[in-house]
Amino acid sequence: MATPLDLEEQEQLDELKHFWKTYGNLISWVLIVVMGGFAAWNGYGYWQRTQSAKASALYDEVERAVAVGDLTRVERSLADMKDKFGGTLYAQQAALLAAKTFQQKDKPEQAKAALTWVADHASDESYVQIARLRLAGVLLQSRAYDEALLRLSKPFAAAFAPLGADLRGDVLNAQGKPQEAITAYRDAWQHMEESNEYRRLVEAKLNALGVDPKATEAIAGASK
């Protein structure tokens, strides 16, 4: 049998009823929002994991197509990647891999399309810069010199800048602009580590144009 409430307990109960009557709806909505946000976060995390797994599987398909040299499958799989998982790193990696295969198979237009997509849409800046360099190389081979220089005109990060300068020198040299090419090659040579083997290739290009960068550097140092 329930015992009757004393006066103090009755007052507390009345205060609780009043509080809930005043703030009950607000508390309920806050709880709904909080729990809904938690559920949405968990749902988004699950969706991301699912998308990543699907993108990984499709990337594997691109790799298998590349391994057997099936360019039709490469194009189809890459198109699926860009359409369904274009925002993932897998798509950017797949496009770079496909472009390399297209170049090896003498398909410059397909290579340019894949590299242009990465250069213009990749979320990872390193992939963007790699794509710009490789795209400029393909354009150079296609003798689209102005377009190649346009792709090289935007500054590169420090790690990629010497390669960009070297490639710019190649384009300028192909255009019959040796003095401008020398300037670009010197820029590349000066910003490469002495231990970098590629620096020797840039030095050879300067030598072919009648310039010894080591001698020039020594003269500049002596005049200081």
Residue pairs with C-beta under 8 A, 6 or more apart in sequence:
5 13
51 85
51 88
52 88
52 90
54 84
54 85
55 81
55 84
55 85
55 88
55 90
55 91
56 90
58 77
58 80
58 81
58 84
58 85
58 90
58 94
59 81
59 90
59 91
59 93
59 94
61 73
61 77
62 74
62 77
62 78
62 81
62 94
62 97
62 98
63 97
64 73
65 71
65 73
65 74
65 77
66 74
66 97
66 98
66 101
69 101
69 105
71 101
71 102
71 105
71 107
71 110
74 98
74 101
74 102
75 98
75 110
77 94
78 94
78 95
78 98
78 114
81 90
81 91
81 94
81 95
82 91
82 95
82 117
85 91
86 121
87 123
89 123
89 124
89 127
92 118
92 122
92 123
92 124
92 127
93 127
95 114
95 115
95 117
95 118
95 131
96 114
96 115
96 118
96 127
96 130
96 131
96 134
98 110
98 114
99 110
99 111
99 114
99 115
99 118
99 131
99 134
99 138
100 111
102 108
102 110
102 111
102 114
103 111
103 138
108 138
108 141
108 142
111 138
112 135
112 138
112 139
112 142
115 131
115 134
115 135
115 138
116 131
116 135
118 127
118 128
118 130
118 131
119 128
119 131
119 132
119 135
119 151
122 128
122 131
125 157
126 157
129 156
129 157
129 160
130 160
132 151
132 152
132 154
132 156
132 164
133 156
133 160
133 163
133 164
133 167
135 151
136 148
136 149
136 151
136 152
136 164
136 167
136 171
137 148
137 167
139 145
139 147
139 148
139 151
140 148
140 167
140 170
140 171
140 174
143 174
145 171
145 174
145 175
148 167
148 171
149 168
149 171
149 172
152 164
152 167
152 168
152 171
155 161
156 163
156 164
161 191
162 187
162 188
162 189
162 191
162 192
162 198
162 202
163 188
163 198
165 184
165 185
165 187
165 188
165 191
166 184
166 185
166 188
166 198
166 202
166 205
168 184
169 181
169 182
169 183
169 184
169 185
169 188
169 202
169 205
170 181
170 205
172 178
172 180
172 181
172 184
173 181
173 205
173 209
178 209
181 209
182 206
182 209
182 211
185 202
185 205
185 206
185 209
185 211
185 213
186 206
186 211
186 213
186 216
188 202
189 199
189 202
189 203
189 206
189 213
190 213
190 217
192 198
192 199
192 202
193 199
203 213
203 214
206 212
206 213
